[in-house]
Amino acid sequence: QADLANLSPEACEAAAATAVREQYPRAVHVALSPKSRQLSAAPNGRTYLHGQGSTERAQGMPTSAFTYRCELEANSGKLLGVRLDWVE
């Protein structure tokens, strides 16, 4: 069970936004939905924080939706990694 006091959804979301900008350096309007946040168990006593977001991959392009998943140490809340999946 994750220690919710140590988890930082903001750190996860910042990492997700950074990952979007690494994949698409010209991305604009990266928006993450705090209402979409969900916790789930991960292997090895870790926790996943899932959420949804959207961005324009470059100025003037249609908005693209994505999901993100951060892997966190359950006890410390340390961010171990982030994964993006684009919704097509």
C-alpha positions in Angstrom: 0.0 0.0 0.0 1.4 3.4 -1.0 2.0 6.1 1.6 -0.1 8.8 0.1 1.6 11.4 2.2 4.8 10.8 0.2 3.4 10.7 -3.3 3.6 13.9 -5.4 1.1 13.9 -8.3 2.6 17.2 -9.3 6.1 15.7 -9.7 4.6 12.9 -11.8 2.7 15.4 -14.0 5.8 17.6 -14.4 7.7 14.5 -15.6 4.9 13.6 -18.0 5.0 17.1 -19.4 8.7 16.9 -19.8 8.4 13.6 -21.6 5.9 15.1 -24.0 8.3 17.9 -24.8 11.2 15.5 -25.2 9.3 13.6 -27.8 7.8 16.7 -29.5 10.1 19.7 -28.8 7.6 22.1 -30.5 4.7 20.9 -28.4 2.4 23.6 -27.0 -0.4 23.7 -24.5 0.5 20.5 -22.6 -2.5 20.0 -20.4 -2.9 17.3 -17.7 -6.2 16.4 -16.1 -5.9 16.2 -12.3 -9.4 14.6 -12.3 -8.0 11.6 -14.3 -5.4 10.6 -11.6 -5.6 7.0 -10.4 -3.3 4.9 -8.3 -2.7 1.2 -8.8 -0.4 -1.4 -7.5 2.8 -2.1 -9.4 5.3 -5.0 -9.2 7.9 -5.1 -6.4 5.9 -3.1 -3.9 5.8 0.0 -6.2 2.9 2.2 -7.2 1.6 3.5 -10.5 0.0 6.9 -10.9 -2.0 7.0 -14.1 -3.5 10.0 -15.8 -4.6 11.7 -19.0 -3.5 14.7 -20.9 -3.4 16.4 -24.3 -1.2 18.7 -26.3 -0.7 20.2 -29.7 2.4 18.4 -31.0 3.3 21.6 -32.8 1.7 25.0 -33.1 -1.5 24.7 -35.2 -1.7 20.9 -35.2 -4.8 19.2 -33.9 -4.8 18.3 -30.3 -3.4 14.9 -29.5 -4.5 12.9 -26.4 -2.2 10.7 -24.3 -2.1 8.8 -21.1 0.8 8.7 -18.7 1.9 6.3 -16.1 4.5 7.2 -13.4 6.2 4.4 -11.4 6.8 5.4 -7.8 8.4 3.8 -4.8 5.5 3.1 -2.6 7.1 4.1 0.7 9.2 7.1 -0.3 7.1 8.4 -3.3 10.3 8.7 -5.3 9.6 8.9 -9.1 11.3 6.0 -10.9 10.0 6.6 -14.4 7.2 7.8 -16.6 5.6 6.3 -19.7 3.5 8.0 -22.3 1.0 6.3 -24.6 -0.6 8.3 -27.4 -4.3 7.8 -28.0 -4.9 7.6 -31.7 
